[in-house]
């Protein structure tokens, strides 16, 4: 195997030979592409907390969760009967009329946002 030669740049950094797959930090990737992708995914999520009346038990929570989970773009739902709050995480902001219709279909009433 041929020895790899490196040189110092004018700023004191080690320069890799042309064609090398490694960054000056010695990694094959500089990490920026993965960080940008992760940041874009995180920025796309919207969390909204709604007030729902009429939930009294786990069955109620399940009914509301099932209906809201069926809405396009919803990634998670957490309904809490004890507080009447339903936390919905979605890829885009949800149309409140669609949320209201889903809660109504489950047999409960959307009071508004918390």
N, C-alpha and C positions, 0 to 999 in steps of 0.2 A: 504494500500500500504506500502511495506517495505521501510525503509529509505535506501537511497543509501550512501555507505561509500566511501570516497576518501582518498588517502594518498598523501604525498608529495614525489617526487622523489629526488634523491641526487642533481639534478640540480634546485630544487625549483619549478618544474612544478607539476601540479595536475595530478595524475594518476587516470584513470577511472578503475572501476572494470572490471574483465575479462567478456567478453560477451556484454559489453556496445557498443551501436552503435555510441556513440559520440566520436569525437576526443578530444585531450586535449584542443582544442580551444572551445569546447562546440558545435561544429557543427556535424551533421550527416555525412558530407562529408568534406574531406580536401581540395577540390577544384582543385587538381592537374589534375585529369582525364579530367575535362571539359576544363581546360586551355590548356592541351596538344592537345585535339581534335580541339579546336578553332585555335590554332597555326598551326596545320597541315593543316587545311582547308585554312587558309590565305596564307600559304607558297606555296600552290599548284597553286594559281592563277598567270597568266602571263599577264601583260598589255603591249601592243605594239601599237605604234602610226604610222600610215601609211600616206603617201601623195597620194592623189587621184586627178587627174586632170579631169576637165569637169563638176564637180558638180556646179550648179548655184542656186538651190532652194530647198525647202523642199521635193519636189517630188524626186529630185536626191538623197537627203539624205536617204529617205525611200527606194529607190531601192537598194542602196549600203548596207544599214542596213539589209534589207531582205535577200540579197544574202549571206552576211558574217555571219549572224545569223544562216544560215542553215549548216554551217561548223561544223563538229563534234568537241565538246569540247568548243565551243564558249558560253560564259555565258552572255556577253553584248557587244553592239556596239553603239558608239556615233559618227555619221558623222556630220561634220560641213562644209557646202558648202562655207561659207565666208572665211574659212582658208584653205580649201582643206584637212583638217586633219580628219582621222578616227581613233578613239581609240577603240581597240578591247581587251576585257578581255576574257581569255580562261583558261581552266584547264591545258593545256599543251602548249608548244610553237607550233605555227602553221607553216605548210609547206608554204613557200612563194609562191610556184607555185600554191597551192590551193587557196591562198588569191588572187593572180593575176587572176586566172580563174574566181573566184566569182565576182571580180570587173569588169572584162571584160564582164561577163554574164549580169551584171547590165547596161552595156553600157558606162563604164568609163575606165580610164587608171590608173593603179597603177604605181606611179613614184618611189616608194621605201619607206623606213622607214624614219620617221621624227626624 
